[in-house]
Amino acid sequence: ERDFHLRDGVTVREDYLGIDHLALGMEADSRDNWVMFFRTVFGFSLEHEQTLPDPYGLVRSLAVRSPQGDIRLALNISQSRATQIARSVACYQG
């Protein structure tokens, strides 16, 4: 069984370059496990960590990148339970 089914007649745009990055929200105490997972299983490397303002607290974002450089993930955590990231994680379990 497949999640996605291609339709006949659909063309791929040639000017499409890719997706710059995806962001993942997670519990603050689980980020180290996810970093280890991406590094061990996929060979991702760590980039930089940034602290970003949210109206209700701070969000810490750590970027990981694939060996080819074509995939970049921002792993976002917040100690405050009121930030958008924390509310999203609580509501949707991640």
Phi and psi restraints in degrees (range 20) as a CNS / XPLOR table:
assign (resid 1 and name C) (resid 2 and name N)
       (resid 2 and name CA) (resid 2 and name C) 1.0 -114.5 20.0 2
assign (resid 2 and name N) (resid 2 and name CA)
       (resid 2 and name C) (resid 3 and name N) 1.0 149.6 20.0 2
assign (resid 2 and name C) (resid 3 and name N)
       (resid 3 and name CA) (resid 3 and name C) 1.0 -80.0 20.0 2
assign (resid 3 and name N) (resid 3 and name CA)
       (resid 3 and name C) (resid 4 and name N) 1.0 -32.3 20.0 2
assign (resid 3 and name C) (resid 4 and name N)
       (resid 4 and name CA) (resid 4 and name C) 1.0 -125.7 20.0 2
assign (resid 4 and name N) (resid 4 and name CA)
       (resid 4 and name C) (resid 5 and name N) 1.0 140.8 20.0 2
assign (resid 4 and name C) (resid 5 and name N)
       (resid 5 and name CA) (resid 5 and name C) 1.0 -124.2 20.0 2
assign (resid 5 and name N) (resid 5 and name CA)
       (resid 5 and name C) (resid 6 and name N) 1.0 124.8 20.0 2
assign (resid 5 and name C) (resid 6 and name N)
       (resid 6 and name CA) (resid 6 and name C) 1.0 -72.9 20.0 2
assign (resid 6 and name N) (resid 6 and name CA)
       (resid 6 and name C) (resid 7 and name N) 1.0 145.4 20.0 2
assign (resid 6 and name C) (resid 7 and name N)
       (resid 7 and name CA) (resid 7 and name C) 1.0 -102.1 20.0 2
assign (resid 7 and name N) (resid 7 and name CA)
       (resid 7 and name C) (resid 8 and name N) 1.0 146.3 20.0 2
assign (resid 7 and name C) (resid 8 and name N)
       (resid 8 and name CA) (resid 8 and name C) 1.0 -65.5 20.0 2
assign (resid 8 and name N) (resid 8 and name CA)
       (resid 8 and name C) (resid 9 and name N) 1.0 143.5 20.0 2
assign (resid 8 and name C) (resid 9 and name N)
       (resid 9 and name CA) (resid 9 and name C) 1.0 84.7 20.0 2
assign (resid 9 and name N) (resid 9 and name CA)
       (resid 9 and name C) (resid 10 and name N) 1.0 0.6 20.0 2
assign (resid 9 and name C) (resid 10 and name N)
       (resid 10 and name CA) (resid 10 and name C) 1.0 -82.5 20.0 2
assign (resid 10 and name N) (resid 10 and name CA)
       (resid 10 and name C) (resid 11 and name N) 1.0 129.9 20.0 2
assign (resid 10 and name C) (resid 11 and name N)
       (resid 11 and name CA) (resid 11 and name C) 1.0 -109.5 20.0 2
assign (resid 11 and name N) (resid 11 and name CA)
       (resid 11 and name C) (resid 12 and name N) 1.0 151.0 20.0 2
assign (resid 11 and name C) (resid 12 and name N)
       (resid 12 and name CA) (resid 12 and name C) 1.0 -92.2 20.0 2
assign (resid 12 and name N) (resid 12 and name CA)
       (resid 12 and name C) (resid 13 and name N) 1.0 130.7 20.0 2
assign (resid 12 and name C) (resid 13 and name N)
       (resid 13 and name CA) (resid 13 and name C) 1.0 -71.6 20.0 2
assign (resid 13 and name N) (resid 13 and name CA)
       (resid 13 and name C) (resid 14 and name N) 1.0 134.1 20.0 2
assign (resid 13 and name C) (resid 14 and name N)
       (resid 14 and name CA) (resid 14 and name C) 1.0 -78.3 20.0 2
assign (resid 14 and name N) (resid 14 and name CA)
       (resid 14 and name C) (resid 15 and name N) 1.0 -19.6 20.0 2
assign (resid 14 and name C) (resid 15 and name N)
       (resid 15 and name CA) (resid 15 and name C) 1.0 -87.0 20.0 2
assign (resid 15 and name N) (resid 15 and name CA)
       (resid 15 and name C) (resid 16 and name N) 1.0 1.3 20.0 2
assign (resid 15 and name C) (resid 16 and name N)
       (resid 16 and name CA) (resid 16 and name C) 1.0 -76.4 20.0 2
assign (resid 16 and name N) (resid 16 and name CA)
       (resid 16 and name C) (resid 17 and name N) 1.0 122.5 20.0 2
assign (resid 16 and name C) (resid 17 and name N)
       (resid 17 and name CA) (resid 17 and name C) 1.0 -101.3 20.0 2
assign (resid 17 and name N) (resid 17 and name CA)
       (resid 17 and name C) (resid 18 and name N) 1.0 -24.9 20.0 2
assign (resid 17 and name C) (resid 18 and name N)
       (resid 18 and name CA) (resid 18 and name C) 1.0 136.3 20.0 2
assign (resid 18 and name N) (resid 18 and name CA)
       (resid 18 and name C) (resid 19 and name N) 1.0 -172.7 20.0 2
assign (resid 18 and name C) (resid 19 and name N)
       (resid 19 and name CA) (resid 19 and name C) 1.0 -105.4 20.0 2
assign (resid 19 and name N) (resid 19 and name CA)
       (resid 19 and name C) (resid 20 and name N) 1.0 129.1 20.0 2
assign (resid 19 and name C) (resid 20 and name N)
       (resid 20 and name CA) (resid 20 and name C) 1.0 -66.1 20.0 2
assign (resid 20 and name N) (resid 20 and name CA)
       (resid 20 and name C) (resid 21 and name N) 1.0 -50.5 20.0 2
assign (resid 20 and name C) (resid 21 and name N)
       (resid 21 and name CA) (resid 21 and name C) 1.0 -162.7 20.0 2
assign (resid 21 and name N) (resid 21 and name CA)
       (resid 21 and name C) (resid 22 and name N) 1.0 162.5 20.0 2
assign (resid 21 and name C) (resid 22 and name N)
       (resid 22 and name CA) (resid 22 and name C) 1.0 -121.7 20.0 2
assign (resid 22 and name N) (resid 22 and name CA)
       (resid 22 and name C) (resid 23 and name N) 1.0 149.3 20.0 2
assign (resid 22 and name C) (resid 23 and name N)
       (resid 23 and name CA) (resid 23 and name C) 1.0 -113.7 20.0 2
assign (resid 23 and name N) (resid 23 and name CA)
       (resid 23 and name C) (resid 24 and name N) 1.0 135.9 20.0 2
assign (resid 23 and name C) (resid 24 and name N)
       (resid 24 and name CA) (resid 24 and name C) 1.0 -120.0 20.0 2
assign (resid 24 and name N) (resid 24 and name CA)
       (resid 24 and name C) (resid 25 and name N) 1.0 124.4 20.0 2
assign (resid 24 and name C) (resid 25 and name N)
       (resid 25 and name CA) (resid 25 and name C) 1.0 -92.1 20.0 2
assign (resid 25 and name N) (resid 25 and name CA)
       (resid 25 and name C) (resid 26 and name N) 1.0 141.2 20.0 2
assign (resid 25 and name C) (resid 26 and name N)
       (resid 26 and name CA) (resid 26 and name C) 1.0 -153.0 20.0 2
assign (resid 26 and name N) (resid 26 and name CA)
       (resid 26 and name C) (resid 27 and name N) 1.0 164.7 20.0 2
assign (resid 26 and name C) (resid 27 and name N)
       (resid 27 and name CA) (resid 27 and name C) 1.0 -62.8 20.0 2
assign (resid 27 and name N) (resid 27 and name CA)
       (resid 27 and name C) (resid 28 and name N) 1.0 142.9 20.0 2
assign (resid 27 and name C) (resid 28 and name N)
       (resid 28 and name CA) (resid 28 and name C) 1.0 -59.0 20.0 2
assign (resid 28 and name N) (resid 28 and name CA)
       (resid 28 and name C) (resid 29 and name N) 1.0 -37.4 20.0 2
assign (resid 28 and name C) (resid 29 and name N)
       (resid 29 and name CA) (resid 29 and name C) 1.0 -82.4 20.0 2
assign (resid 29 and name N) (resid 29 and name CA)
       (resid 29 and name C) (resid 30 and name N) 1.0 -0.6 20.0 2
assign (resid 29 and name C) (resid 30 and name N)
       (resid 30 and name CA) (resid 30 and name C) 1.0 -105.4 20.0 2
assign (resid 30 and name N) (resid 30 and name CA)
       (resid 30 and name C) (resid 31 and name N) 1.0 -6.3 20.0 2
assign (resid 30 and name C) (resid 31 and name N)
       (resid 31 and name CA) (resid 31 and name C) 1.0 -64.2 20.0 2
assign (resid 31 and name N) (resid 31 and name CA)
       (resid 31 and name C) (resid 32 and name N) 1.0 -40.4 20.0 2
assign (resid 31 and name C) (resid 32 and name N)
       (resid 32 and name CA) (resid 32 and name C) 1.0 -58.6 20.0 2
assign (resid 32 and name N) (resid 32 and name CA)
       (resid 32 and name C) (resid 33 and name N) 1.0 -38.3 20.0 2
assign (resid 32 and name C) (resid 33 and name N)
       (resid 33 and name CA) (resid 33 and name C) 1.0 -64.5 20.0 2
assign (resid 33 and name N) (resid 33 and name CA)
       (resid 33 and name C) (resid 34 and name N) 1.0 -40.8 20.0 2
assign (resid 33 and name C) (resid 34 and name N)
       (resid 34 and name CA) (resid 34 and name C) 1.0 -67.4 20.0 2
assign (resid 34 and name N) (resid 34 and name CA)
       (resid 34 and name C) (resid 35 and name N) 1.0 -38.7 20.0 2
assign (resid 34 and name C) (resid 35 and name N)
       (resid 35 and name CA) (resid 35 and name C) 1.0 -60.4 20.0 2
assign (resid 35 and name N) (resid 35 and name CA)
       (resid 35 and name C) (resid 36 and name N) 1.0 -46.7 20.0 2
assign (resid 35 and name C) (resid 36 and name N)
       (resid 36 and name CA) (resid 36 and name C) 1.0 -61.6 20.0 2
assign (resid 36 and name N) (resid 36 and name CA)
       (resid 36 and name C) (resid 37 and name N) 1.0 -40.2 20.0 2
assign (resid 36 and name C) (resid 37 and name N)
       (resid 37 and name CA) (resid 37 and name C) 1.0 -60.8 20.0 2
assign (resid 37 and name N) (resid 37 and name CA)
       (resid 37 and name C) (resid 38 and name N) 1.0 -51.8 20.0 2
assign (resid 37 and name C) (resid 38 and name N)
       (resid 38 and name CA) (resid 38 and name C) 1.0 -64.5 20.0 2
assign (resid 38 and name N) (resid 38 and name CA)
       (resid 38 and name C) (resid 39 and name N) 1.0 -36.0 20.0 2
assign (resid 38 and name C) (resid 39 and name N)
       (resid 39 and name CA) (resid 39 and name C) 1.0 -71.2 20.0 2
assign (resid 39 and name N) (resid 39 and name CA)
       (resid 39 and name C) (resid 40 and name N) 1.0 -44.3 20.0 2
assign (resid 39 and name C) (resid 40 and name N)
       (resid 40 and name CA) (resid 40 and name C) 1.0 -75.1 20.0 2
assign (resid 40 and name N) (resid 40 and name CA)
       (resid 40 and name C) (resid 41 and name N) 1.0 -48.3 20.0 2
assign (resid 40 and name C) (resid 41 and name N)
       (resid 41 and name CA) (resid 41 and name C) 1.0 -78.6 20.0 2
assign (resid 41 and name N) (resid 41 and name CA)
       (resid 41 and name C) (resid 42 and name N) 1.0 -42.1 20.0 2
assign (resid 41 and name C) (resid 42 and name N)
       (resid 42 and name CA) (resid 42 and name C) 1.0 -110.6 20.0 2
assign (resid 42 and name N) (resid 42 and name CA)
       (resid 42 and name C) (resid 43 and name N) 1.0 -5.8 20.0 2
assign (resid 42 and name C) (resid 43 and name N)
       (resid 43 and name CA) (resid 43 and name C) 1.0 73.7 20.0 2
assign (resid 43 and name N) (resid 43 and name CA)
       (resid 43 and name C) (resid 44 and name N) 1.0 21.9 20.0 2
assign (resid 43 and name C) (resid 44 and name N)
       (resid 44 and name CA) (resid 44 and name C) 1.0 -66.0 20.0 2
assign (resid 44 and name N) (resid 44 and name CA)
       (resid 44 and name C) (resid 45 and name N) 1.0 153.4 20.0 2
assign (resid 44 and name C) (resid 45 and name N)
       (resid 45 and name CA) (resid 45 and name C) 1.0 -114.3 20.0 2
assign (resid 45 and name N) (resid 45 and name CA)
       (resid 45 and name C) (resid 46 and name N) 1.0 155.6 20.0 2
assign (resid 45 and name C) (resid 46 and name N)
       (resid 46 and name CA) (resid 46 and name C) 1.0 -82.2 20.0 2
assign (resid 46 and name N) (resid 46 and name CA)
       (resid 46 and name C) (resid 47 and name N) 1.0 141.6 20.0 2
assign (resid 46 and name C) (resid 47 and name N)
       (resid 47 and name CA) (resid 47 and name C) 1.0 -104.9 20.0 2
assign (resid 47 and name N) (resid 47 and name CA)
       (resid 47 and name C) (resid 48 and name N) 1.0 -124.9 20.0 2
assign (resid 47 and name C) (resid 48 and name N)
       (resid 48 and name CA) (resid 48 and name C) 1.0 -111.5 20.0 2
assign (resid 48 and name N) (resid 48 and name CA)
       (resid 48 and name C) (resid 49 and name N) 1.0 156.4 20.0 2
assign (resid 48 and name C) (resid 49 and name N)
       (resid 49 and name CA) (resid 49 and name C) 1.0 -107.0 20.0 2
assign (resid 49 and name N) (resid 49 and name CA)
       (resid 49 and name C) (resid 50 and name N) 1.0 138.1 20.0 2
assign (resid 49 and name C) (resid 50 and name N)
       (resid 50 and name CA) (resid 50 and name C) 1.0 -125.5 20.0 2
assign (resid 50 and name N) (resid 50 and name CA)
       (resid 50 and name C) (resid 51 and name N) 1.0 149.2 20.0 2
assign (resid 50 and name C) (resid 51 and name N)
       (resid 51 and name CA) (resid 51 and name C) 1.0 -106.2 20.0 2
assign (resid 51 and name N) (resid 51 and name CA)
       (resid 51 and name C) (resid 52 and name N) 1.0 121.7 20.0 2
assign (resid 51 and name C) (resid 52 and name N)
       (resid 52 and name CA) (resid 52 and name C) 1.0 -113.4 20.0 2
assign (resid 52 and name N) (resid 52 and name CA)
       (resid 52 and name C) (resid 53 and name N) 1.0 140.9 20.0 2
assign (resid 52 and name C) (resid 53 and name N)
       (resid 53 and name CA) (resid 53 and name C) 1.0 -79.3 20.0 2
assign (resid 53 and name N) (resid 53 and name CA)
       (resid 53 and name C) (resid 54 and name N) 1.0 142.7 20.0 2
assign (resid 53 and name C) (resid 54 and name N)
       (resid 54 and name CA) (resid 54 and name C) 1.0 -127.5 20.0 2
assign (resid 54 and name N) (resid 54 and name CA)
       (resid 54 and name C) (resid 55 and name N) 1.0 148.3 20.0 2
assign (resid 54 and name C) (resid 55 and name N)
       (resid 55 and name CA) (resid 55 and name C) 1.0 -54.6 20.0 2
assign (resid 55 and name N) (resid 55 and name CA)
       (resid 55 and name C) (resid 56 and name N) 1.0 -21.3 20.0 2
assign (resid 55 and name C) (resid 56 and name N)
       (resid 56 and name CA) (resid 56 and name C) 1.0 -118.0 20.0 2
assign (resid 56 and name N) (resid 56 and name CA)
       (resid 56 and name C) (resid 57 and name N) 1.0 17.7 20.0 2
assign (resid 56 and name C) (resid 57 and name N)
       (resid 57 and name CA) (resid 57 and name C) 1.0 152.8 20.0 2
assign (resid 57 and name N) (resid 57 and name CA)
       (resid 57 and name C) (resid 58 and name N) 1.0 -167.5 20.0 2
assign (resid 57 and name C) (resid 58 and name N)
       (resid 58 and name CA) (resid 58 and name C) 1.0 -109.3 20.0 2
assign (resid 58 and name N) (resid 58 and name CA)
       (resid 58 and name C) (resid 59 and name N) 1.0 147.2 20.0 2
assign (resid 58 and name C) (resid 59 and name N)
       (resid 59 and name CA) (resid 59 and name C) 1.0 -117.6 20.0 2
assign (resid 59 and name N) (resid 59 and name CA)
       (resid 59 and name C) (resid 60 and name N) 1.0 128.4 20.0 2
assign (resid 59 and name C) (resid 60 and name N)
       (resid 60 and name CA) (resid 60 and name C) 1.0 -100.1 20.0 2
assign (resid 60 and name N) (resid 60 and name CA)
       (resid 60 and name C) (resid 61 and name N) 1.0 126.2 20.0 2
assign (resid 60 and name C) (resid 61 and name N)
       (resid 61 and name CA) (resid 61 and name C) 1.0 -121.0 20.0 2
assign (resid 61 and name N) (resid 61 and name CA)
       (resid 61 and name C) (resid 62 and name N) 1.0 123.4 20.0 2
assign (resid 61 and name C) (resid 62 and name N)
       (resid 62 and name CA) (resid 62 and name C) 1.0 -116.3 20.0 2
assign (resid 62 and name N) (resid 62 and name CA)
       (resid 62 and name C) (resid 63 and name N) 1.0 124.0 20.0 2
assign (resid 62 and name C) (resid 63 and name N)
       (resid 63 and name CA) (resid 63 and name C) 1.0 -92.8 20.0 2
assign (resid 63 and name N) (resid 63 and name CA)
       (resid 63 and name C) (resid 64 and name N) 1.0 137.8 20.0 2
assign (resid 63 and name C) (resid 64 and name N)
       (resid 64 and name CA) (resid 64 and name C) 1.0 -122.8 20.0 2
assign (resid 64 and name N) (resid 64 and name CA)
       (resid 64 and name C) (resid 65 and name N) 1.0 145.0 20.0 2
assign (resid 64 and name C) (resid 65 and name N)
       (resid 65 and name CA) (resid 65 and name C) 1.0 -130.2 20.0 2
assign (resid 65 and name N) (resid 65 and name CA)
       (resid 65 and name C) (resid 66 and name N) 1.0 143.7 20.0 2
assign (resid 65 and name C) (resid 66 and name N)
       (resid 66 and name CA) (resid 66 and name C) 1.0 -70.0 20.0 2
assign (resid 66 and name N) (resid 66 and name CA)
       (resid 66 and name C) (resid 67 and name N) 1.0 158.7 20.0 2
assign (resid 66 and name C) (resid 67 and name N)
       (resid 67 and name CA) (resid 67 and name C) 1.0 -57.0 20.0 2
assign (resid 67 and name N) (resid 67 and name CA)
       (resid 67 and name C) (resid 68 and name N) 1.0 -34.4 20.0 2
assign (resid 67 and name C) (resid 68 and name N)
       (resid 68 and name CA) (resid 68 and name C) 1.0 -81.6 20.0 2
assign (resid 68 and name N) (resid 68 and name CA)
       (resid 68 and name C) (resid 69 and name N) 1.0 -12.7 20.0 2
assign (resid 68 and name C) (resid 69 and name N)
       (resid 69 and name CA) (resid 69 and name C) 1.0 81.9 20.0 2
assign (resid 69 and name N) (resid 69 and name CA)
       (resid 69 and name C) (resid 70 and name N) 1.0 6.9 20.0 2
assign (resid 69 and name C) (resid 70 and name N)
       (resid 70 and name CA) (resid 70 and name C) 1.0 -92.8 20.0 2
assign (resid 70 and name N) (resid 70 and name CA)
       (resid 70 and name C) (resid 71 and name N) 1.0 -7.4 20.0 2
assign (resid 70 and name C) (resid 71 and name N)
       (resid 71 and name CA) (resid 71 and name C) 1.0 -127.9 20.0 2
assign (resid 71 and name N) (resid 71 and name CA)
       (resid 71 and name C) (resid 72 and name N) 1.0 128.7 20.0 2
assign (resid 71 and name C) (resid 72 and name N)
       (resid 72 and name CA) (resid 72 and name C) 1.0 -132.4 20.0 2
assign (resid 72 and name N) (resid 72 and name CA)
       (resid 72 and name C) (resid 73 and name N) 1.0 130.2 20.0 2
assign (resid 72 and name C) (resid 73 and name N)
       (resid 73 and name CA) (resid 73 and name C) 1.0 -119.1 20.0 2
assign (resid 73 and name N) (resid 73 and name CA)
       (resid 73 and name C) (resid 74 and name N) 1.0 135.4 20.0 2
assign (resid 73 and name C) (resid 74 and name N)
       (resid 74 and name CA) (resid 74 and name C) 1.0 -100.5 20.0 2
assign (resid 74 and name N) (resid 74 and name CA)
       (resid 74 and name C) (resid 75 and name N) 1.0 117.9 20.0 2
assign (resid 74 and name C) (resid 75 and name N)
       (resid 75 and name CA) (resid 75 and name C) 1.0 -96.9 20.0 2
assign (resid 75 and name N) (resid 75 and name CA)
       (resid 75 and name C) (resid 76 and name N) 1.0 107.9 20.0 2
assign (resid 75 and name C) (resid 76 and name N)
       (resid 76 and name CA) (resid 76 and name C) 1.0 -105.5 20.0 2
assign (resid 76 and name N) (resid 76 and name CA)
       (resid 76 and name C) (resid 77 and name N) 1.0 134.8 20.0 2
assign (resid 76 and name C) (resid 77 and name N)
       (resid 77 and name CA) (resid 77 and name C) 1.0 -136.0 20.0 2
assign (resid 77 and name N) (resid 77 and name CA)
       (resid 77 and name C) (resid 78 and name N) 1.0 161.5 20.0 2
assign (resid 77 and name C) (resid 78 and name N)
       (resid 78 and name CA) (resid 78 and name C) 1.0 -148.9 20.0 2
assign (resid 78 and name N) (resid 78 and name CA)
       (resid 78 and name C) (resid 79 and name N) 1.0 135.7 20.0 2
assign (resid 78 and name C) (resid 79 and name N)
       (resid 79 and name CA) (resid 79 and name C) 1.0 -76.6 20.0 2
assign (resid 79 and name N) (resid 79 and name CA)
       (resid 79 and name C) (resid 80 and name N) 1.0 -29.4 20.0 2
assign (resid 79 and name C) (resid 80 and name N)
       (resid 80 and name CA) (resid 80 and name C) 1.0 -77.1 20.0 2
assign (resid 80 and name N) (resid 80 and name CA)
       (resid 80 and name C) (resid 81 and name N) 1.0 137.3 20.0 2
assign (resid 80 and name C) (resid 81 and name N)
       (resid 81 and name CA) (resid 81 and name C) 1.0 -83.8 20.0 2
assign (resid 81 and name N) (resid 81 and name CA)
       (resid 81 and name C) (resid 82 and name N) 1.0 -3.2 20.0 2
assign (resid 81 and name C) (resid 82 and name N)
       (resid 82 and name CA) (resid 82 and name C) 1.0 -97.5 20.0 2
assign (resid 82 and name N) (resid 82 and name CA)
       (resid 82 and name C) (resid 83 and name N) 1.0 -11.1 20.0 2
assign (resid 82 and name C) (resid 83 and name N)
       (resid 83 and name CA) (resid 83 and name C) 1.0 -70.0 20.0 2
assign (resid 83 and name N) (resid 83 and name CA)
       (resid 83 and name C) (resid 84 and name N) 1.0 162.1 20.0 2
assign (resid 83 and name C) (resid 84 and name N)
       (resid 84 and name CA) (resid 84 and name C) 1.0 -59.8 20.0 2
assign (resid 84 and name N) (resid 84 and name CA)
       (resid 84 and name C) (resid 85 and name N) 1.0 -41.3 20.0 2
assign (resid 84 and name C) (resid 85 and name N)
       (resid 85 and name CA) (resid 85 and name C) 1.0 -61.3 20.0 2
assign (resid 85 and name N) (resid 85 and name CA)
       (resid 85 and name C) (resid 86 and name N) 1.0 -48.7 20.0 2
assign (resid 85 and name C) (resid 86 and name N)
       (resid 86 and name CA) (resid 86 and name C) 1.0 -64.0 20.0 2
assign (resid 86 and name N) (resid 86 and name CA)
       (resid 86 and name C) (resid 87 and name N) 1.0 -40.1 20.0 2
assign (resid 86 and name C) (resid 87 and name N)
       (resid 87 and name CA) (resid 87 and name C) 1.0 -66.5 20.0 2
assign (resid 87 and name N) (resid 87 and name CA)
       (resid 87 and name C) (resid 88 and name N) 1.0 -38.7 20.0 2
assign (resid 87 and name C) (resid 88 and name N)
       (resid 88 and name CA) (resid 88 and name C) 1.0 -64.9 20.0 2
assign (resid 88 and name N) (resid 88 and name CA)
       (resid 88 and name C) (resid 89 and name N) 1.0 -44.6 20.0 2
assign (resid 88 and name C) (resid 89 and name N)
       (resid 89 and name CA) (resid 89 and name C) 1.0 -62.0 20.0 2
assign (resid 89 and name N) (resid 89 and name CA)
       (resid 89 and name C) (resid 90 and name N) 1.0 -42.8 20.0 2
assign (resid 89 and name C) (resid 90 and name N)
       (resid 90 and name CA) (resid 90 and name C) 1.0 -66.5 20.0 2
assign (resid 90 and name N) (resid 90 and name CA)
       (resid 90 and name C) (resid 91 and name N) 1.0 -39.4 20.0 2
assign (resid 90 and name C) (resid 91 and name N)
       (resid 91 and name CA) (resid 91 and name C) 1.0 -75.7 20.0 2
assign (resid 91 and name N) (resid 91 and name CA)
       (resid 91 and name C) (resid 92 and name N) 1.0 -42.3 20.0 2
assign (resid 91 and name C) (resid 92 and name N)
       (resid 92 and name CA) (resid 92 and name C) 1.0 -109.9 20.0 2
assign (resid 92 and name N) (resid 92 and name CA)
       (resid 92 and name C) (resid 93 and name N) 1.0 8.3 20.0 2
assign (resid 92 and name C) (resid 93 and name N)
       (resid 93 and name CA) (resid 93 and name C) 1.0 55.7 20.0 2
assign (resid 93 and name N) (resid 93 and name CA)
       (resid 93 and name C) (resid 94 and name N) 1.0 42.3 20.0 2
